[in-house]
């Protein structure tokens, strides 16, 4: 048997590779295009709950991106109280495989990959679904993915005003300070949901609730806005979809009735959002199979659950850049 080797990339390796904003967005957009053209395999995520799902659980995401010649499995722990012991709330590990032989190719620390790919999905949703002149962003949440949401959204829109809110003052103020420094513009930490959301052109809800609670009020949403809610526990009112001209998701298979968690879980389970009322998956829009935003008057909602395809695409980009720059460790497998 011929030897099998794989690449191992730890957290510092991924940081050294330092994908640019354009590289992150390009990789994820290409994966969405592949999804729209049905050149992928997506298995709905599964959950492993050690004790109580509200306190923490593992997400297991699986997929194949055929144009990249890669299969991948990511396991990411989502534990809301990790900040109390100095750990990120989401800790991930990505494994990449050759889909024609099953040979393992890489093991990658996917904690920052999870944050980057989530931010890219949020930003790409806005690229296709937000008004082109959007200048005010209201962002609920200050966890790891929040930084990349705002950074990559600003890449497309160069906002005049960015507001952030989260339950803990220290977390929202720290996020605002970091973003102000990195983006070279003022980012404001606000102390309640309404001040953050009302009249914003783009609203992102990435809260960390332990149980569903309708804290984002439908009446605060500006006509013509794009709303992107993706918290694990719903923070929106049931009436939110009533004001929407279009609802778009990343993958209907991970949103349909009978699955746990998600910002629009009650909307799906109650029949307010179905495969018939859904406008499109984002990949269909990226692949130009269905229209995105068609006028400034449309109020649109984009719900993303997280795609294994995005993880695989970023993993591929990281792996190529690591090899080109001799970063990482080669491990003997067989």
C-alpha positions in Angstrom: 0.0 0.0 0.0 1.3 3.5 -0.9 1.8 5.9 2.0 -1.0 8.4 2.7 -0.1 11.8 4.1 -2.4 14.6 5.2 -2.0 18.3 6.1 -2.6 19.5 9.6 -3.2 23.2 10.1 -3.6 24.6 13.6 -5.1 27.9 14.7 -1.8 29.9 14.4 -1.3 28.3 10.9 -4.7 29.5 9.7 -3.9 33.0 11.2 -0.6 33.1 9.3 -2.3 32.2 6.1 -4.5 35.3 6.5 -7.1 35.0 3.7 -8.0 38.4 2.4 -11.6 39.6 2.5 -11.7 39.1 -1.3 -10.4 35.6 -1.0 -13.0 34.7 1.6 -15.9 36.1 -0.3 -14.7 34.7 -3.6 -14.4 31.1 -2.2 -17.8 31.1 -0.6 -19.5 32.8 -3.6 -18.0 30.1 -5.9 -19.4 27.4 -3.6 -22.9 29.0 -3.7 -22.7 29.1 -7.5 -21.8 25.4 -7.5 -24.8 24.8 -5.2 -27.1 26.7 -7.5 -25.9 24.6 -10.4 -26.4 21.4 -8.4 -22.7 20.5 -8.5 -22.7 19.7 -4.8 -23.9 17.2 -2.2 -25.3 18.6 1.0 -26.3 16.4 3.9 -28.5 18.2 6.5 -26.6 19.0 9.7 -27.0 16.8 12.7 -26.7 17.7 16.4 -25.1 16.1 19.3 -26.4 17.3 22.6 -24.3 16.3 25.7 -26.7 17.7 28.3 -28.9 20.7 27.5 -29.1 22.1 24.0 -29.6 25.6 25.3 -26.3 25.4 27.2 -24.4 23.8 24.3 -24.3 21.3 21.6 -22.2 20.0 18.6 -23.2 20.7 15.0 -22.0 18.2 12.4 -22.0 19.4 8.8 -21.2 17.3 5.8 -20.9 17.9 2.1 -19.2 17.6 -1.2 -18.2 20.4 -3.6 -17.6 18.7 -6.9 -15.8 21.5 -8.8 -13.2 21.6 -5.9 -12.9 17.8 -5.8 -13.4 17.8 -2.1 -15.6 16.3 0.5 -15.7 17.6 4.0 -17.0 17.1 7.5 -17.0 19.8 10.1 -17.7 19.4 13.8 -18.3 22.6 15.7 -19.1 22.9 19.4 -21.5 25.8 20.2 -21.3 26.5 23.9 -22.8 29.8 25.0 -21.0 30.2 28.4 -17.5 29.4 27.1 -16.6 33.1 27.6 -16.7 32.6 31.3 -13.6 30.3 31.1 -11.8 32.2 28.4 -12.8 30.1 25.4 -14.7 31.0 22.2 -18.3 30.0 22.1 -17.8 28.1 18.9 -14.8 25.7 18.4 -14.6 23.8 15.1 -12.6 21.1 13.4 -12.8 20.6 9.6 -11.6 17.4 7.9 -11.2 17.3 4.1 -11.3 14.2 1.9 -10.9 13.0 -1.7 -14.5 12.2 -2.7 -13.4 9.7 -5.3 -11.2 7.5 -2.9 -12.1 8.6 0.6 -8.5 9.4 1.3 -8.2 12.1 4.1 -6.4 15.2 2.8 -6.4 17.7 5.7 -7.3 18.5 9.2 -7.9 22.2 9.8 -8.7 24.2 12.9 -12.0 25.6 11.8 -12.9 28.0 14.6 -11.9 31.1 12.6 -13.2 29.3 9.4 -16.6 29.1 11.0 -16.5 32.8 11.8 -15.3 33.8 8.4 -17.6 31.7 6.4 -20.6 32.9 8.4 -19.6 36.5 7.8 -19.2 35.7 4.1 -22.7 34.2 3.8 -24.2 37.2 5.6 -22.3 39.6 3.3 -23.1 37.7 0.1 -26.7 37.6 1.0 -26.6 41.4 1.3 -24.7 41.7 -2.0 -27.6 40.1 -3.8 -30.6 41.1 -1.6 -29.9 44.5 0.0 -30.5 47.9 -1.6 -27.4 49.1 -3.4 -27.4 52.4 -1.5 -27.6 50.8 2.0 -25.7 53.0 4.4 -26.9 52.0 7.9 -26.2 48.7 9.5 -27.8 47.5 12.7 -26.1 44.4 14.1 -27.4 42.4 17.1 -24.8 40.1 18.7 -21.1 40.4 19.5 -19.9 36.8 19.3 -17.1 35.6 17.0 -19.1 35.6 13.8 -20.3 39.2 14.4 -16.9 40.7 13.6 -16.8 39.0 10.2 -20.4 39.8 9.5 -19.7 43.5 9.9 -16.3 43.5 8.3 -17.4 41.7 5.2 -20.7 43.6 4.9 -18.7 46.9 5.1 -16.5 45.5 2.2 -19.5 45.8 -0.1 -21.3 48.8 1.4 -18.9 51.1 3.1 -21.5 52.1 5.7 -22.0 55.6 7.0 -23.4 54.2 10.3 -22.7 50.9 12.0 -24.6 50.1 15.3 -23.9 47.0 17.4 -25.8 45.7 20.4 -25.4 42.7 22.7 -26.6 41.7 26.1 -23.2 42.3 27.8 -21.9 45.9 27.6 -18.3 44.8 27.7 -18.7 42.5 24.7 -20.5 45.1 22.5 -18.1 47.8 23.5 -15.1 45.6 22.8 -16.5 44.7 19.4 -17.2 48.3 18.5 -13.7 49.3 19.4 -12.0 46.6 17.4 -14.1 47.2 14.4 -13.6 51.0 14.6 -9.9 50.4 14.6 -9.9 47.8 11.8 -12.4 49.5 9.5 -11.1 53.1 10.1 -14.5 54.4 10.9 -16.7 54.9 14.0 -18.7 51.9 15.1 -21.3 52.6 17.8 -22.2 50.3 20.7 -25.9 50.9 21.6 -27.7 49.7 24.7 -31.0 48.3 23.4 -32.4 46.4 20.5 -34.7 49.2 19.2 -31.9 51.8 18.9 -29.8 49.3 17.0 -32.5 48.0 14.6 -35.0 50.9 13.9 -34.5 52.5 10.4 -31.4 50.4 9.6 -31.0 49.5 5.9 -29.6 46.1 6.8 -30.4 44.3 10.1 -28.4 41.3 11.2 -29.7 39.3 14.2 -27.0 37.0 15.6 -28.1 36.9 19.3 -27.1 34.2 21.8 -30.5 33.4 23.5 -30.9 30.3 25.7 -34.6 30.0 24.6 -36.8 31.6 21.9 -37.8 35.2 22.8 -39.3 37.8 20.4 -36.9 40.7 21.2 -36.7 42.0 17.6 -40.0 43.7 16.8 -41.4 43.7 13.3 -42.6 47.3 13.6 -38.9 48.5 13.8 -38.0 47.2 10.4 -37.6 49.9 7.7 -39.5 49.5 4.4 -37.1 48.2 1.8 -34.7 46.8 4.4 -32.9 43.5 4.3 -33.2 41.4 7.5 -30.8 38.6 8.2 -31.7 36.6 11.4 -29.7 33.5 12.1 -29.5 33.0 15.9 -29.8 29.4 17.1 -32.8 30.4 19.2 -35.5 32.6 17.5 -35.5 36.3 18.5 -38.1 37.5 16.0 -41.9 37.8 16.0 -44.1 35.5 14.1 -45.3 38.5 12.1 -41.9 39.2 10.7 -42.4 37.2 7.5 -45.8 39.0 6.9 -44.0 42.2 5.8 -41.5 40.4 3.6 -41.7 40.5 -0.2 -39.2 37.7 -0.5 -37.8 35.1 1.9 -34.5 33.5 0.9 -32.5 30.8 2.6 -29.1 29.2 2.1 -30.5 25.6 2.0 -34.1 24.6 2.3 -33.1 21.1 3.4 -31.7 22.5 6.6 -34.7 24.8 7.2 -37.7 22.5 6.6 -40.2 21.3 9.2 -39.1 18.8 11.8 -35.5 20.0 12.3 -34.4 21.8 15.5 -33.2 25.3 16.2 -33.1 28.4 14.0 -34.4 31.9 13.8 -37.5 31.0 11.7 -38.1 27.7 13.3 -41.6 28.7 14.5 -42.4 30.1 11.1 -41.6 26.8 9.4 -43.3 24.6 12.0 -46.5 26.7 11.9 -46.6 26.7 8.1 -46.0 30.4 7.6 -42.8 29.5 5.6 -42.9 26.6 3.3 -41.2 25.5 0.1 -44.1 27.1 -1.8 -43.8 30.5 -0.1 -40.0 30.5 -0.2 -38.6 32.7 -3.0 -35.2 31.0 -3.5 -32.0 29.5 -2.1 -29.2 32.0 -2.3 -27.2 29.7 -4.6 -30.0 29.9 -7.2 -29.7 33.6 -7.1 -25.9 33.6 -7.3 -26.1 31.2 -10.3 -28.6 33.6 -12.0 -31.4 31.0 -12.0 -33.7 33.2 -9.9 -33.8 37.0 -9.3 -32.4 38.6 -6.1 -33.6 42.1 -5.2 -35.6 43.6 -8.1 -36.5 47.0 -6.6 -35.6 49.3 -3.8 -39.2 48.9 -2.5 -38.8 45.2 -1.6 -38.4 44.2 2.0 -36.4 41.0 2.1 -35.4 38.4 4.7 -32.4 36.1 4.3 -32.1 33.2 6.8 -28.9 31.2 6.7 -28.4 28.0 8.8 -24.7 27.5 7.8 -23.5 25.4 4.9 -20.8 22.7 4.9 -20.1 23.9 1.4 -18.8 27.2 2.7 -16.5 25.4 5.2 -15.2 23.2 2.4 -14.6 26.1 0.1 -12.7 28.1 2.7 -10.8 24.9 3.7 -9.7 24.5 0.1 -8.6 28.1 -0.1 -6.6 27.8 3.1 -5.1 24.5 2.0 -3.9 25.9 -1.3 -2.4 29.0 0.3 -0.7 26.8 3.0 1.0 24.6 0.5 2.1 27.6 -1.6 3.7 29.2 1.5 5.0 26.0 3.2 2.7 26.5 6.3 1.4 23.6 8.4 2.5 20.0 9.2 2.4 17.0 7.0 1.2 13.9 9.0 1.6 10.3 8.1 -1.8 8.5 8.0 -1.0 5.1 6.4 
